[in-house]
């Protein structure tokens, strides 16, 4: 599962990957979103749920201090498993 944070639009979306078998359930009315590619700076949090989730905001703040944030792409909370979350901040291309 992923949380996508579109700061400019003030939108938070819960997302998951679409599986081949999901095409049989197109009547559910769910929206599809393509996560933009590019470079992301990542910080992985590991701990006991639900305590680890309370550290997500601070993790993003730490990443913002290290990154040239690209505000046109979403922030990503990637929930790897219970008690493990990757926080990803999109960074501008160095090109």
N, C-alpha and C positions, 0 to 999 in steps of 0.2 A: 504494500500500500504506500501511496505517496500523498503528501499534502503539497499542493501547488499554490504559492502565494504570489498573486499579481498585485504588487503594491500600488502601481499607478491607477488601477481600476478599483482598488480596495476590495479584491475578490480572493477568497480562499476556496479551493476545490479539493475534495478528496478524490483520488484517482487510483486506478489499478490498470495493469496491462490487459489488453484485449486478447483473448485466446481464440483459436480457430473455432472452437465449439460455441463461442458466443454469438456467431452469426445467426444461429437459430433463434435468438432471443432479441431480435431487432425491434420488437414491439414494446420493449421496456421504456423507450423514450429517453434513454440516457444520451448525453452529449459526448462527442468524441473531441479530444484535444490532443494535438501533437506537441510534445515537449520540445522546444527549440534546442538544437544541438549547440555545440561550442564548449569552451572551457568553463569549468566550475571549480571553485575552491571548496574543499570538503573538510568537515570536522566531524568525527564519529564520537557519539556519546554512548557509553555502556554503563549500565547500572541496573538497579532493581526498579521494575515498574510498580507504581506510577511515578516514583521520585525522579527517574531519569528524564521524564517528559517535562518536568518543571524547569529543566536547564536549557531547553531549546532556545528561548529568547536570548539568554546570555551567550549561547554558542553563536547565534547569528550576529550579535553585536561584536564578538571577537573576530569573526570572519570579515565583517565590514571594515574593521581597523586594518586588516591585512590586504584587502582586495580593492581593485579599481572596479567597483560594482557596475554591472551593465543593467540599468533599470528597465530595459525593454524586454528582458526575459524574466521568468518567474524564479523565485526562491523555491527550493525543494526540500521537503522533509521526507526522507526515504526511510520507512519503517522496516528494517531488515528482519527483525523478530522481536519478541517481547523483551524490552529492556535494552534494545540497540537501535539507535537512530542516526542516520547520516544527515547532516545539515549541509546543504550545498548553496553557495552564492555564485551566480553567474558573473564572470569577469570579462571585461572588454578584451578584445583580441589585441595582441601586442604588435600586429602588422601595421 
